[in-house]
Amino acid sequence: MGKKIVIALGGNALGSNSKEQLELVKNTASSIVKLVKDGNDVIVAHGNGPQVGMINLAMEYSSNNGGNTPAMPFPECGAMSQGYIGYHLQQSIQKELKDNGLNKPCATIVTQVIVDENDDAFKNPTKPIGSFYSEEEAKKIMEETGYTFVEDAGRGYRRVVASPKPVDIVELDVVEQLVDNGTVVITVGGGGIPVIKKGNGLEGVPAVIDKDRSSAKLASLLKADVLLILTAVEKVSINFNKPDQLDLSELTLNEANKYIAEGQFAKGSMLPKVEACMDFINGNPEGTAIITSLDKALDAIHGDTGTIIKK
């Protein structure tokens, strides 16, 4: 019997510009459709760090340099990124489904995710978005815009915004209906558009919800069998990039807490993935969380590779 699988796609599954992304998602679609062909219900989530930063920067550049384009609020930039990433993903997945003789629809849902307006994250922006800059370039942009920049895992400087925790998913009922109808659903793109409750309505806020945390929340609410976080490496490691690096096939919650306390997982990369898996397992003890690479997705579902996080 097939499983209900929520896939969280890492940045390596997407590109830094639209042309590169359109090529990369063909390979991404192939891995996703292998899971569908294996008899599973698949729900796809993805990040948007480079894309939302690019959209935001382009809008602001035009607005500040005599262009007719108005500055665009950050939540709207997030919605734009959901649209164009979703378009590329669903187009590639639709073709791959047909190439494999699978008569299944695929659709992208523009998804809002509720956050708490009193979340401490708004006082301490930590979520990297947009391009990498040198220290000199970052300081110049900070002086011009007031944005906050931090050094990101030795790769350069990136702008950071608040990263509040996901509380609920507004379009969950729609996602459930589509999944029940056999649709491959692309949702909570970029972690979802962050919104807060205002009376009977909702209001967007300038933030980026971590896509792994939103994927874990989605998997919990959908009562998924598996949360599958796809990244650049086949397994989670301790002592990463050191002579005594150890790849982990399994990771219990107690072991994960121990390694987190030791600082084994980088804040900007592996830590949020491990924490998201822990969130999912804590809320769904019968579920399975797996971290692996895109090309090993099916093998990991079959238990042949990847890191399985369990109670």
ZIJOZI-V705798 format. One record per residue. N is the residue number from 1. RES is the residue in one small letter. PHI is phi in whole degrees, -180 to 180 (none if undefined). PSI is psi in whole degrees, 0 to 359 (NA if undefined). D_FIRST is the distance of its C-alpha to the first C-alpha in whole Angstrom. Layout:
BEGIN
n = <N:N>
res = <RES:RES>
phi = <PHI:PHI>
psi = <PSI:PSI>
d_first = <D_FIRST:D_FIRST>
END
This chain:
BEGIN
n = <1:2:3:4:5:6:7:8:9:10:11:12:13:14:15:16:17:18:19:20:21:22:23:24:25:26:27:28:29:30:31:32:33:34:35:36:37:38:39:40:41:42:43:44:45:46:47:48:49:50:51:52:53:54:55:56:57:58:59:60:61:62:63:64:65:66:67:68:69:70:71:72:73:74:75:76:77:78:79:80:81:82:83:84:85:86:87:88:89:90:91:92:93:94:95:96:97:98:99:100:101:102:103:104:105:106:107:108:109:110:111:112:113:114:115:116:117:118:119:120:121:122:123:124:125:126:127:128:129:130:131:132:133:134:135:136:137:138:139:140:141:142:143:144:145:146:147:148:149:150:151:152:153:154:155:156:157:158:159:160:161:162:163:164:165:166:167:168:169:170:171:172:173:174:175:176:177:178:179:180:181:182:183:184:185:186:187:188:189:190:191:192:193:194:195:196:197:198:199:200:201:202:203:204:205:206:207:208:209:210:211:212:213:214:215:216:217:218:219:220:221:222:223:224:225:226:227:228:229:230:231:232:233:234:235:236:237:238:239:240:241:242:243:244:245:246:247:248:249:250:251:252:253:254:255:256:257:258:259:260:261:262:263:264:265:266:267:268:269:270:271:272:273:274:275:276:277:278:279:280:281:282:283:284:285:286:287:288:289:290:291:292:293:294:295:296:297:298:299:300:301:302:303:304:305:306:307:308:309:310:311>
res = <m:g:k:k:i:v:i:a:l:g:g:n:a:l:g:s:n:s:k:e:q:l:e:l:v:k:n:t:a:s:s:i:v:k:l:v:k:d:g:n:d:v:i:v:a:h:g:n:g:p:q:v:g:m:i:n:l:a:m:e:y:s:s:n:n:g:g:n:t:p:a:m:p:f:p:e:c:g:a:m:s:q:g:y:i:g:y:h:l:q:q:s:i:q:k:e:l:k:d:n:g:l:n:k:p:c:a:t:i:v:t:q:v:i:v:d:e:n:d:d:a:f:k:n:p:t:k:p:i:g:s:f:y:s:e:e:e:a:k:k:i:m:e:e:t:g:y:t:f:v:e:d:a:g:r:g:y:r:r:v:v:a:s:p:k:p:v:d:i:v:e:l:d:v:v:e:q:l:v:d:n:g:t:v:v:i:t:v:g:g:g:g:i:p:v:i:k:k:g:n:g:l:e:g:v:p:a:v:i:d:k:d:r:s:s:a:k:l:a:s:l:l:k:a:d:v:l:l:i:l:t:a:v:e:k:v:s:i:n:f:n:k:p:d:q:l:d:l:s:e:l:t:l:n:e:a:n:k:y:i:a:e:g:q:f:a:k:g:s:m:l:p:k:v:e:a:c:m:d:f:i:n:g:n:p:e:g:t:a:i:i:t:s:l:d:k:a:l:d:a:i:h:g:d:t:g:t:i:i:k:k>
phi = <none:-70:-108:-93:-119:-98:-101:-108:-84:-81:-61:-69:-85:-122:-114:-89:-144:-65:-67:-63:-64:-60:-76:-63:-71:-65:-68:-61:-61:-61:-66:-66:-70:-59:-69:-65:-63:-77:99:-99:-87:-119:-119:-109:-118:-153:-83:-154:-51:-64:-70:-68:-66:-64:-63:-61:-66:-63:-64:-70:-61:-63:-65:-88:-123:82:-77:-90:-81:-73:-61:-107:-57:-61:-59:-68:-63:-62:-64:-61:-66:-58:-65:-80:-68:-60:-59:-64:-65:-68:-63:-69:-66:-58:-65:-64:-60:-66:-61:-99:70:-101:-93:-129:-81:-140:-144:-102:-108:-69:-117:-100:-123:-77:-124:-89:-65:-97:-58:-60:-58:-68:-88:-141:-62:-135:-86:-71:-138:75:-77:-89:-129:-72:-59:-64:-64:-62:-63:-65:-67:-61:-66:-80:-117:83:-66:-103:-121:-137:-75:-117:50:76:-103:129:-104:-133:-67:-121:-127:-63:-129:-70:-77:-72:-104:-158:-114:-63:-93:-56:-59:-65:-59:-60:-62:-67:-62:-63:-89:88:-82:-81:-105:-106:-148:40:-57:65:89:94:-78:-72:-134:-118:-77:-134:62:-88:-112:-131:-136:-70:-129:-75:-163:-130:-80:-58:-66:-71:-66:-65:-63:-65:-63:-61:-61:-66:-66:-82:53:-68:-77:-138:-103:-114:-97:-101:-141:-86:-119:-76:-141:-71:-126:-109:55:-58:65:-114:-56:-101:-55:-126:-83:-106:-86:-136:-148:-85:-62:-64:-65:-61:-61:-63:-69:-64:-62:-80:75:-73:-112:-64:-60:-86:-135:-81:-56:-63:-70:-64:-63:-64:-61:-65:-58:-63:-67:-61:-87:-138:-58:-84:-81:-125:-115:-133:-117:-160:-90:-56:-75:-107:-57:-66:-59:-67:-62:-82:85:-93:-161:81:-109:-94:-102:-140:-58>
psi = <138:162:158:114:125:120:130:111:130:171:334:345:350:176:172:350:169:323:313:319:318:326:314:323:347:317:321:315:322:316:320:315:333:322:322:315:334:359:15:152:125:130:129:127:158:161:178:19:302:322:314:326:320:315:313:316:318:316:316:322:314:317:323:353:39:5:166:0:125:153:138:127:151:319:323:325:321:319:320:318:322:318:311:328:316:319:313:316:312:326:315:320:319:316:316:321:314:320:334:10:26:121:73:138:162:132:148:133:122:114:129:140:125:134:166:122:344:9:132:340:330:340:346:82:131:349:115:137:160:196:166:140:158:166:320:315:318:317:322:315:322:318:324:328:338:5:161:131:147:159:133:99:37:8:357:188:138:152:144:143:173:146:75:160:143:135:317:162:118:316:23:316:320:316:314:316:318:318:317:334:5:13:139:114:133:119:175:41:133:19:358:156:117:126:154:155:136:95:235:358:185:152:129:148:149:97:168:119:135:127:332:321:318:322:320:318:316:313:321:312:327:355:48:153:325:134:116:106:117:131:199:348:154:327:155:142:154:156:43:133:21:163:330:28:135:119:137:127:329:153:117:166:320:317:319:315:320:313:326:316:329:352:31:336:127:136:321:357:282:328:308:332:314:316:322:318:319:319:314:313:322:323:341:74:337:348:171:135:135:137:127:185:160:314:351:13:309:318:320:320:326:0:14:346:190:175:120:126:127:166:NA>
d_first = <0:4:7:10:13:16:18:22:24:27:31:30:28:30:34:37:39:37:38:36:33:33:33:30:28:27:26:24:22:21:19:18:17:15:13:12:12:10:7:8:11:14:17:20:23:26:29:33:35:37:37:38:41:42:42:44:46:47:48:50:52:52:53:56:57:59:56:55:51:51:50:46:45:42:39:40:40:36:35:37:35:31:33:33:31:28:30:30:26:25:27:26:22:23:25:22:20:22:23:20:20:17:19:18:20:21:24:26:27:30:29:31:31:33:35:38:41:43:40:42:41:43:46:45:43:41:38:39:39:41:43:44:48:51:52:55:53:51:55:56:53:53:57:56:53:53:50:48:47:46:46:42:41:44:43:46:46:44:44:43:42:41:37:36:33:31:31:29:27:29:27:24:24:24:21:19:20:19:16:15:17:14:17:17:20:22:24:26:28:30:29:30:34:35:37:39:39:43:43:41:40:39:41:40:41:42:39:36:33:31:28:26:27:26:23:22:24:21:18:20:21:17:16:14:11:13:17:18:21:23:26:29:28:25:26:28:31:34:38:36:39:41:42:40:37:34:30:27:24:24:25:26:27:31:31:30:33:35:35:35:38:39:39:36:34:36:37:36:33:31:32:31:27:27:28:26:23:25:25:22:21:24:23:19:20:16:15:16:18:19:22:22:24:23:23:21:18:15:17:17:13:13:15:18:20:21:22:20:22:21:23>
END
